[in-house]
Amino acid sequence: MDYRLFFPATERNRGPIGSALSKVLPESGTILEIASGSGEHGVTFQKRFPNIVWQTSDPVHSYRKSISAWINYHNLSKKMPEPIDLDVEKRPWPLSIELRSTLKSIVCINMLHISAWSCTKALFEEADSLLKSDHLLLIYGPFKLNGHHISESNLRFDKSLKDTNSVWGVRDLEAVSKIAINNGFDEIDTIKMPANNFLLNYKKK
């Protein structure tokens, strides 16, 4: 049985995200992706950045099965590790000694708006304990600026998220950056991305 999942948003945004990442990712080491979903981003970036080890993770079993299926589909099993069962709020994160020693950056794509605010806090707190000075935490998704949506479509999206789950919603960029600063990160870049999204670039002090 083919366990691969296909997410339309991933198909659309993996090119622009990959191009933005290519300007900031280290040349080697391990990248930990949080909330990897279907795994389509993970295999795309592992192929695009062959000198990096792309470590996926997700707390959802069906998503981890999809990630593994995508790894096998692209014949990446010799290069790309199996996904980790990782829930950001269950700490410490279950990372091997080797992963911790080779970790260079953490990437989180489209998680903050479909999780509780406590997950955003947990992400920065654990990243603070894992990343060394000058390492990056990169976060992609839709955000409000100064408490205001940047488009009508984002406003509608935010309402649909909250209708689905009251603790979900498009986050305010300034509130996210405040948590970053409180956990030892500097906001060094905010990259405007297609479809009213941003890539936030935080560097560990």
Phi, psi and omega per residue, in radians:
M1 nan 2.430 3.128
D2 -1.562 1.967 -3.093
Y3 -1.610 0.097 -3.118
R4 -1.135 2.334 3.027
L5 -1.812 2.630 -3.120
F6 -2.152 2.020 3.126
F7 -1.851 2.045 -3.102
P8 -0.959 -0.684 -3.124
A9 -1.087 -0.640 3.136
T10 -1.127 -0.729 3.116
E11 -1.021 -0.672 -3.093
R12 -1.350 -0.667 -2.927
N13 -1.798 -0.111 -3.046
R14 -1.181 -0.524 3.084
G15 -1.143 -0.972 3.113
P16 -1.074 -0.663 3.117
I17 -1.134 -0.772 3.124
G18 -1.038 -0.708 3.129
S19 -1.133 -0.699 3.119
A20 -1.196 -0.710 3.129
L21 -1.134 -0.586 -3.089
S22 -1.059 -0.369 -3.106
K23 -1.535 -0.226 -3.017
V24 -2.251 -0.334 -3.092
L25 -1.230 2.628 3.064
P26 -1.189 2.868 -3.093
E27 -1.364 -0.364 -3.116
S28 -2.631 -3.131 -3.120
G29 1.715 -2.953 -3.098
T30 -1.928 2.381 3.019
I31 -1.902 2.211 3.080
L32 -1.707 2.080 3.071
E33 -1.706 2.177 3.124
I34 -1.635 2.413 3.108
A35 0.982 1.076 -3.020
S36 -1.297 -0.214 3.069
G37 1.099 -2.246 -3.063
S38 -1.184 -0.439 -3.066
G39 1.698 -0.061 -3.122
E40 -1.125 -0.692 3.052
H41 -1.093 -0.811 -3.055
G42 -0.995 -0.872 -3.113
V43 -1.224 -0.582 3.094
T44 -1.077 -0.785 -3.086
F45 -1.335 -0.552 3.065
Q46 -1.098 -0.692 3.116
K47 -1.248 -0.629 -3.096
R48 -1.290 -0.551 -3.109
F49 -2.119 1.300 -3.001
P50 -1.161 -0.339 -3.139
N51 -1.499 -0.044 3.111
I52 -1.862 2.596 2.966
V53 -1.691 2.065 -3.095
W54 -1.715 1.888 -3.114
Q55 -1.701 1.950 3.122
T56 -1.502 2.880 3.064
S57 -2.786 2.695 3.028
D58 -2.972 2.526 3.121
P59 -1.432 -0.181 -3.062
V60 -1.642 2.160 -3.052
H61 -1.048 -0.771 -3.110
S62 -1.130 -0.549 3.091
Y63 -1.238 -0.700 3.107
R64 -1.136 -0.621 3.072
K65 -1.130 -0.674 3.097
S66 -1.143 -0.751 3.119
I67 -1.030 -0.834 3.134
S68 -1.047 -0.707 3.128
A69 -1.120 -0.694 3.105
W70 -1.172 -0.683 3.093
I71 -1.045 -0.799 3.131
N72 -1.177 -0.684 -3.125
Y73 -1.036 -0.654 -3.120
H74 -1.667 0.180 3.112
N75 0.946 0.787 -3.094
L76 -1.856 0.124 -3.004
S77 -1.102 -0.442 3.129
K78 -1.373 -0.311 -3.102
K79 -1.906 -0.673 -2.949
M80 -1.861 2.152 -3.115
P81 -1.200 2.829 3.044
E82 -1.182 2.654 -3.121
P83 -1.146 2.636 3.117
I84 -1.691 2.442 3.008
D85 -1.367 1.719 -3.014
L86 -2.325 2.081 3.003
D87 -1.870 2.143 -3.016
V88 -1.020 -0.474 -3.082
E89 -1.523 -0.145 3.096
K90 -1.707 1.775 -2.998
R91 -2.089 2.647 0.019
P92 -1.234 2.670 3.119
W93 -1.104 2.528 -3.062
P94 -1.400 1.203 -3.108
L95 -1.806 2.422 3.122
S96 -1.201 2.829 3.091
I97 -1.050 -0.711 3.139
E98 -1.102 -0.766 -3.135
L99 -1.097 -0.765 3.139
R100 -1.074 -0.634 -3.084
S101 -1.340 -0.423 -3.101
T102 -1.824 -0.062 -3.062
L103 -1.125 2.241 -3.130
K104 -2.047 -0.512 -3.131
S105 -2.707 2.742 3.026
I106 -2.103 2.338 -3.135
V107 -2.104 2.336 3.135
C108 -2.355 2.002 -3.037
I109 -2.000 2.131 3.028
N110 0.962 0.772 3.051
M111 -1.894 -0.696 -2.933
L112 -1.011 -0.644 -3.072
H113 -1.447 -0.202 3.095
I114 -2.046 0.658 3.068
S115 -2.654 2.874 3.113
A116 -1.175 2.727 3.113
W117 -1.036 -0.516 3.101
S118 -1.094 -0.463 3.097
C119 -1.223 -0.645 3.076
T120 -1.100 -0.769 3.107
K121 -1.077 -0.774 -3.139
A122 -1.103 -0.666 3.124
L123 -1.015 -0.859 -3.110
F124 -1.233 -0.663 -3.125
E125 -1.121 -0.748 -3.131
E126 -1.301 -0.637 3.077
A127 -1.071 -0.638 3.102
D128 -1.053 -0.666 -3.104
S129 -1.406 -0.342 -3.039
L130 -1.753 -0.624 -3.039
L131 -1.518 2.520 3.080
K132 -1.570 2.983 -3.135
S133 -0.961 2.361 3.134
D134 1.353 -0.046 3.038
H135 -1.333 2.747 -2.974
L136 -1.923 2.524 2.899
L137 -2.019 2.025 -3.051
L138 -1.965 2.203 -3.050
I139 -2.199 2.219 -3.128
Y140 -2.021 2.472 3.030
G141 2.765 -3.044 3.061
P142 -1.465 2.526 3.127
F143 -2.513 2.647 2.964
K144 -1.495 2.653 3.064
L145 -2.005 2.157 -3.105
N146 0.917 0.647 3.077
G147 1.439 0.040 -3.078
H148 -2.073 2.451 3.063
H149 -1.203 2.571 -3.092
I150 -1.596 -0.072 3.121
S151 -2.777 2.775 3.079
E152 -1.138 -0.621 -3.141
S153 -1.136 -0.654 3.085
N154 -1.177 -0.624 3.076
L155 -1.087 -0.797 3.117
R156 -1.142 -0.701 3.118
F157 -1.082 -0.763 3.123
D158 -1.039 -0.755 3.131
K159 -1.109 -0.714 -3.140
S160 -1.159 -0.629 3.092
L161 -1.105 -0.825 -3.109
K162 -1.192 -0.527 3.062
D163 -1.186 -0.556 3.120
T164 -1.329 -0.781 -3.131
N165 -2.627 2.133 -3.009
S166 -1.113 -0.353 -3.129
V167 -1.609 -0.059 3.080
W168 -1.496 3.011 3.045
G169 2.588 2.731 3.095
V170 -1.163 2.207 -3.048
R171 -1.513 2.737 3.091
D172 -1.490 2.208 -3.058
L173 -1.027 -0.689 -3.117
E174 -1.144 -0.625 3.110
A175 -1.192 -0.672 3.090
V176 -1.134 -0.775 -3.115
S177 -1.160 -0.537 3.081
K178 -1.106 -0.742 3.080
I179 -1.116 -0.703 3.120
A180 -1.019 -0.857 -3.119
I181 -1.082 -0.703 -3.139
N182 -1.172 -0.295 -3.132
N183 -1.961 0.398 2.984
G184 1.482 0.458 3.114
F185 -2.055 2.601 2.961
D186 -1.839 2.390 3.018
E187 -1.445 1.925 -3.039
I188 -1.804 -0.270 3.128
D189 -2.868 2.512 3.012
T190 -2.222 1.867 -3.015
I191 -1.718 2.138 3.089
K192 -1.281 2.241 -3.097
M193 -2.025 2.902 3.110
P194 -1.053 2.806 3.050
A195 1.034 0.640 3.036
N196 1.085 0.685 3.067
N197 -2.011 2.952 3.096
F198 -2.353 2.690 2.908
L199 -1.974 1.985 -3.126
L200 -1.631 2.283 -3.065
N201 -2.018 1.910 -3.137
Y202 -1.986 2.359 -3.138
K203 -1.972 2.333 3.095
K204 -1.230 2.304 -3.137
K205 -1.233 nan nan
